[in-house]
Amino acid sequence: MKKMKSTLLSLLIAGSVINPVYATAMNSEDSSGNDGGQEKFRVYVEANKKSEKSTLKTQYSARWELTENGFSTDMNEKQFEALQKNKNFTVTKVPIVTLDTIGLEDDSMVENETLDLVTSLRASQQIPWGIKAIYNNDTLTSTTGGSGINIAVLDTGVNTSHPDLVNNVEQCKDFTGATTPINNSCTDRNGHGTHVAGTALADGGSDQAGIYGVAPDADLWAYKVLLDSGSGYSDDIAAAIRHAADQATATGTKTIISMSLGSSANNSLISSAVNYAYSKGVLIVAAAGNSGYAQGTIGYPGALPNAIAVAALENVQQNGTYRVADYSSRGYISTAGDYVIQEGDIEISAPGSSVYSTWHNGGYNTISGTSMATPHVSGLAAKIWAENPSLSNTQLRSNLQARAKSVDIKGGYGAAIGDDYASGFGFARVQ
């Protein structure tokens, strides 16, 4: 397996900038027509007064207005330095956030395979091991549940034409290329988002010959917040989180936000958006990260108290239970054992290694990471919520925690009896 280390990037950390991300994302001309050929980057501007904000917006194209007196925009270094000297504004560079993946188990196969070859592989892989595990049924032949519940997958986009996903698609939006969400556009050229969506809610296709996710009756909101490289800006992600919450309110439906992405640093735009969505009744599920097995390595937004941080399990038995993968990020030893979620705690474990799911080329692929564990929990949450529509998001979370407590995980570095810093409360399952 080719390992792609999930070093979580931030533009505010020296030496962490990846030039190709700038080259593909920041190439627009200066709004004043005077960029002098300088490369642009994303910033967030916070004005002291609304009037000052309005004045500045006449000079720069506002991307997302995520605070009362602030907005994100693109500018070059000269403009950035000039604005920093202006006491009427606070301007900071917007951090980059990355998807959370260990790697492809056979990425050469993905590039070279034909759809006919993939079709011939379906019969033995229709119910991947993680789906059987979360249903606690080794003879499972199909899955059910999730009707009326939205799962908003914030990722690299989704192949909404995939045979196993096309029946579930309700929304498809792109937050990476404009100042407003682009409807009916969420093209996934990476594969990650399509893979995540499949684990959460793939329905086997109209011919029932494809793979099944945890909650095949759930509705998919496919929100592209990351570029094809797998990296994106925190303001785009924050805008999508808030949009999902507002859509849930506007449609009067129950929504789960699934985020298999992360950053090593807590970003105020994303954390505020998570708190906003949680207050609107949305459940937020996020990957813990792949920086284990050292303690205190959970990435954000997973580390936030209002998000469920998911650890990755391997299809390996140790001490009578599934084993937490070494790469899976850990919480803090000091807060283990209390069954209380604080910042930086693992909450729930789910299958994350060697997970087979849908892929952006219309076929399938196997990936490992806490990214893959996250949609197992998102799908389970949708299934439970559909069966218990009167539950609030906080009650649903308690339900998941109770299920996790009943399936303690004792395998893997740091795993122990009860609430531990590796597996959290345990493995939440259907039954």
C-alpha positions in Angstrom: 0.0 0.0 0.0 1.4 3.4 -1.0 1.2 5.5 2.1 0.4 9.2 1.6 1.1 10.9 4.9 -1.8 13.1 6.0 0.3 16.1 7.1 -2.5 18.6 7.6 -1.6 21.9 6.0 -2.1 25.5 7.0 -1.0 28.6 5.1 -0.2 30.1 8.5 2.6 27.5 9.2 5.9 28.4 7.7 7.1 26.0 5.0 3.7 24.2 4.6 2.5 25.9 1.4 2.2 23.6 -1.6 2.7 25.6 -4.7 0.5 23.5 -7.1 -2.5 24.3 -4.9 -1.9 28.0 -5.5 -1.2 27.5 -9.2 -4.5 25.7 -9.8 -6.7 27.7 -7.4 -5.4 31.2 -7.3 -4.8 32.6 -10.8 -7.5 35.2 -11.2 -6.6 38.8 -12.0 -6.5 41.6 -9.4 -9.9 43.2 -9.0 -8.2 46.6 -9.3 -6.5 45.5 -12.5 -3.1 46.1 -10.9 -1.7 42.8 -9.8 1.7 43.3 -11.5 1.8 39.6 -12.3 1.8 38.7 -8.6 0.2 35.4 -7.7 -3.0 35.6 -5.6 -4.0 33.7 -2.5 -7.0 33.5 -0.2 -7.5 35.9 2.8 -10.2 36.7 5.3 -10.8 40.4 6.0 -12.5 41.5 9.2 -13.6 45.2 9.3 -14.1 47.2 12.5 -17.4 48.6 11.1 -20.0 47.5 8.5 -19.3 50.7 6.6 -15.7 49.9 6.3 -16.6 46.4 5.1 -18.8 47.8 2.4 -16.1 50.2 1.2 -13.6 47.4 0.9 -16.0 45.1 -0.9 -16.1 47.7 -3.7 -12.4 47.0 -4.3 -12.4 43.3 -3.9 -14.8 40.6 -4.9 -16.2 39.0 -1.8 -16.2 35.3 -1.8 -18.0 34.2 1.4 -19.3 36.4 4.1 -19.0 34.2 7.2 -19.0 36.9 9.9 -21.0 40.1 10.3 -18.2 42.4 9.3 -16.0 40.0 7.4 -15.6 38.3 4.0 -13.0 36.2 2.2 -11.4 37.2 -1.1 -8.3 36.8 -3.2 -5.4 39.2 -3.3 -1.7 39.4 -4.0 1.1 39.9 -1.5 1.4 43.7 -2.1 -2.3 44.2 -1.4 -2.1 41.9 1.6 0.8 43.8 3.1 -1.0 47.2 2.5 -4.2 46.0 4.2 -2.3 44.7 7.2 -1.0 48.2 7.8 -4.6 49.6 7.8 -5.9 49.7 11.4 -9.5 49.5 10.2 -9.1 45.9 9.1 -7.7 42.6 10.3 -6.6 40.4 7.4 -5.3 36.8 7.7 -4.5 34.2 5.2 -7.1 31.4 4.9 -5.6 28.0 5.8 -5.6 25.0 3.5 -7.5 21.9 4.6 -6.7 18.4 3.2 -8.6 15.2 2.7 -7.8 12.5 5.1 -6.6 9.4 3.3 -3.8 6.9 3.9 -3.7 5.8 0.3 -5.0 3.6 -2.5 -4.3 -0.1 -2.1 -4.0 -0.5 -5.9 -4.1 2.8 -7.6 -2.5 1.4 -10.8 -5.6 -0.8 -11.2 -7.8 2.2 -11.0 -6.1 4.0 -13.8 -6.0 1.0 -16.1 -9.1 -1.0 -15.4 -12.2 -1.1 -17.6 -15.7 -0.9 -16.4 -16.3 -4.4 -17.7 -13.5 -5.7 -15.4 -15.0 -3.9 -12.5 -18.4 -5.3 -13.2 -17.0 -8.8 -13.0 -15.7 -8.1 -9.5 -19.0 -6.9 -8.0 -20.5 -10.2 -6.9 -17.8 -10.9 -4.2 -17.7 -7.3 -3.0 -21.3 -6.3 -2.9 -21.3 -6.1 0.9 -17.8 -4.9 1.9 -16.4 -6.2 5.2 -17.1 -2.9 7.0 -20.7 -3.0 6.1 -21.0 -6.6 7.4 -19.2 -5.6 10.5 -21.4 -2.6 11.3 -24.5 -4.7 10.7 -23.0 -7.5 12.7 -24.0 -9.9 10.0 -21.5 -12.0 8.1 -24.2 -13.3 5.7 -25.7 -9.9 4.8 -26.8 -9.7 1.2 -28.2 -6.1 1.2 -28.8 -3.1 3.4 -31.7 -0.9 4.3 -32.6 2.4 5.9 -32.0 6.1 6.0 -35.2 7.2 4.2 -35.8 10.9 4.5 -32.4 11.7 6.0 -29.8 13.8 4.2 -26.1 12.9 4.3 -24.1 16.0 3.1 -20.8 14.7 1.9 -18.3 17.6 2.0 -15.3 16.3 0.0 -13.8 16.3 -3.5 -17.2 16.0 -5.1 -19.1 12.9 -6.1 -19.7 11.0 -9.4 -23.4 11.5 -9.2 -23.9 9.3 -12.3 -22.3 6.3 -10.6 -24.9 3.4 -10.9 -24.8 2.8 -7.2 -25.3 6.4 -6.2 -27.5 8.0 -9.0 -30.7 7.1 -7.3 -29.8 8.8 -4.0 -28.6 12.2 -5.3 -30.7 15.1 -4.2 -28.2 18.0 -4.3 -24.9 18.5 -6.1 -23.1 21.7 -5.5 -19.6 23.2 -6.0 -18.2 25.6 -3.4 -14.7 25.8 -4.8 -15.0 28.0 -7.9 -17.4 30.9 -7.3 -18.8 33.4 -4.8 -22.0 31.3 -4.5 -22.6 27.6 -4.6 -22.8 26.3 -8.2 -25.8 24.1 -8.5 -25.7 20.7 -10.3 -21.9 20.7 -10.4 -19.9 18.5 -8.1 -17.5 16.7 -10.4 -15.1 14.3 -8.6 -11.8 13.8 -10.4 -10.1 12.6 -7.3 -12.2 9.6 -6.2 -12.2 10.3 -2.5 -15.6 11.9 -2.3 -17.3 9.2 -4.4 -15.7 6.5 -2.2 -17.0 8.2 0.9 -20.5 8.6 -0.5 -20.7 4.9 -1.5 -19.9 3.7 2.0 -22.5 5.9 3.5 -25.4 5.2 1.1 -24.7 3.2 -2.1 -27.9 1.3 -3.0 -26.5 -1.5 -5.2 -27.8 0.2 -8.3 -31.0 -0.3 -10.2 -29.9 -3.8 -11.1 -28.9 -4.5 -7.5 -25.6 -5.8 -8.8 -23.4 -3.0 -7.3 -22.2 -2.4 -3.7 -24.3 -1.4 -0.7 -23.6 1.3 1.8 -24.9 1.5 5.4 -28.0 3.6 4.6 -29.1 3.0 1.0 -32.3 4.9 1.3 -30.7 8.2 2.5 -30.5 11.3 0.3 -27.1 12.5 -0.9 -26.1 16.1 -0.8 -22.8 16.1 -2.7 -20.9 19.3 -1.8 -17.5 19.8 -3.5 -15.4 21.7 -1.1 -11.9 20.4 -2.1 -10.1 20.7 -5.4 -9.1 17.7 -7.4 -5.8 17.7 -5.6 -7.6 16.8 -2.4 -6.9 20.2 -0.8 -9.1 23.2 -0.3 -9.7 26.4 1.6 -11.3 26.6 5.0 -13.7 29.4 3.9 -15.2 27.2 1.2 -15.7 24.4 3.8 -17.2 26.7 6.3 -19.6 28.1 3.7 -20.7 24.6 2.8 -21.3 23.6 6.4 -23.4 26.7 6.9 -25.2 26.1 3.7 -26.1 22.5 4.6 -27.5 23.7 7.9 -29.6 26.4 6.2 -30.8 23.9 3.7 -31.8 21.5 6.5 -33.8 24.3 8.1 -35.4 25.5 4.8 -36.5 22.0 3.8 -37.5 21.0 7.3 -35.4 17.8 7.0 -32.8 16.1 9.2 -29.2 16.3 8.0 -25.9 14.7 8.8 -22.7 16.4 7.6 -19.9 13.9 6.8 -16.4 15.3 6.6 -13.4 13.1 5.8 -11.0 16.0 5.8 -8.9 17.9 8.4 -6.3 20.3 9.6 -3.8 20.1 12.4 -4.9 23.6 13.6 -8.3 24.8 14.8 -9.7 27.2 12.2 -12.2 29.8 13.5 -14.2 29.9 10.3 -14.8 26.1 10.3 -15.3 25.8 14.1 -17.9 28.6 14.0 -19.6 26.9 11.1 -19.7 23.6 13.0 -21.2 25.2 16.1 -23.7 27.0 13.9 -24.8 23.8 12.2 -25.0 21.9 15.4 -27.2 24.6 16.9 -29.5 24.2 13.9 -30.0 20.5 14.7 -27.5 19.0 12.3 -25.2 16.1 13.3 -21.6 16.5 12.3 -19.4 13.5 11.8 -15.7 13.9 11.0 -12.5 11.9 10.5 -10.1 11.8 13.5 -7.1 11.9 11.2 -4.2 9.6 10.2 -1.4 10.9 12.4 -1.5 8.1 15.0 -0.5 6.3 17.0 0.8 9.2 19.2 -1.7 10.8 21.6 -3.1 14.2 20.9 -3.1 13.9 17.1 -6.8 14.3 16.2 -7.3 16.9 13.4 -10.0 19.5 13.1 -12.9 19.7 12.7 -13.0 16.2 14.2 -11.4 17.4 17.4 -14.2 19.9 18.0 -16.7 19.1 20.8 -19.6 19.5 18.5 -18.3 17.0 16.0 -18.1 13.2 16.3 -14.4 12.2 15.8 -14.2 8.7 14.2 -11.3 6.3 14.6 -10.4 3.6 12.0 -10.7 -0.1 12.7 -8.9 -2.9 10.8 -10.4 -6.2 9.7 -8.1 -7.9 12.3 -9.1 -9.4 15.6 -7.0 -8.7 18.7 -8.0 -9.3 22.3 -11.3 -10.5 21.0 -12.3 -7.3 19.2 -11.5 -5.4 16.0 -8.1 -3.6 16.1 -7.7 0.2 16.0 -5.2 0.9 13.1 -1.8 2.3 14.1 -2.3 5.2 11.7 -5.6 6.3 13.3 -5.1 9.5 15.3 -5.5 9.3 19.1 -7.0 11.5 21.7 -5.4 12.3 25.1 -4.6 9.7 27.8 -5.5 12.2 30.5 -9.2 12.4 29.3 -9.7 8.7 28.7 -12.2 6.8 30.9 -14.7 9.5 31.6 -17.2 9.0 28.8 -17.3 12.7 28.3 -16.4 14.3 25.0 -14.0 17.2 25.2 -11.9 18.9 22.5 -9.5 16.4 21.0 -11.3 13.2 22.1 -12.1 10.1 19.9 -15.8 9.4 20.2 -16.6 6.3 18.0 -14.7 3.7 16.0 -15.7 2.2 12.7 -14.2 0.1 9.8 -11.5 2.2 8.0 -8.9 -0.1 6.6 -9.1 -1.8 3.2 -12.6 -0.4 2.5 -14.1 -1.2 -0.9 -16.4 1.4 -2.3 -17.5 3.4 -5.4 -15.0 5.3 -7.4 -15.1 8.4 -9.6 -14.6 6.5 -12.9 -17.9 4.6 -12.4 -16.1 1.6 -10.9 -14.8 0.7 -7.4 -11.6 0.9 -5.4 -10.1 0.1 -2.0 -8.8 2.8 0.3 -7.7 2.9 4.0 -8.0 5.8 6.5 -10.2 7.4 9.1 -11.8 9.0 6.0 -13.3 5.6 5.3 -14.4 5.0 8.9 -16.3 8.3 8.9 -19.1 7.5 6.4 -19.8 4.2 8.2 -20.9 6.3 11.2 -22.7 8.9 9.0 -24.7 6.1 7.4 -25.4 4.5 10.7 -26.6 7.8 12.1 -28.9 8.2 9.1 -30.4 4.7 9.5 -31.1 5.3 13.3 -32.6 8.8 12.7 -34.9 7.4 10.0 -36.1 4.8 12.4 -36.4 7.4 15.3 -37.4 10.7 13.6 -38.4 12.3 16.9 -34.8 12.3 18.1 -32.9 15.6 18.2 -29.3 15.6 16.9 -28.0 15.5 20.5 -30.3 12.6 21.3 -29.1 10.8 18.1 -25.5 11.3 19.2 -26.3 9.8 22.6 -27.8 6.8 20.9 -24.6 6.3 18.9 -22.6 6.6 22.0 -24.7 4.0 23.8 -24.3 1.6 20.9 -20.5 2.1 20.9 -20.4 1.4 24.7 -22.0 -2.0 24.1 -19.2 -3.0 21.6 -16.0 -2.2 23.4 -12.7 -2.2 21.4 -9.7 -3.7 23.1 -7.4 -4.2 20.1 -4.7 -1.8 19.0 -2.2 0.6 20.5 -3.9 2.5 23.4 -7.2 0.6 23.2 -8.4 -0.6 26.6 -11.6 -1.6 28.5 -14.1 1.3 28.5 -13.6 4.8 27.1 -10.0 4.9 25.8 -8.0 7.4 23.8 -7.7 5.1 20.8 -11.2 3.8 20.1 -13.3 6.2 22.2 -16.6 4.8 23.4 -16.3 1.8 21.1 -17.7 0.5 17.9 -21.3 1.7 17.2 -23.3 -0.9 15.2 -26.7 -1.5 13.7 -27.3 -4.3 16.2 
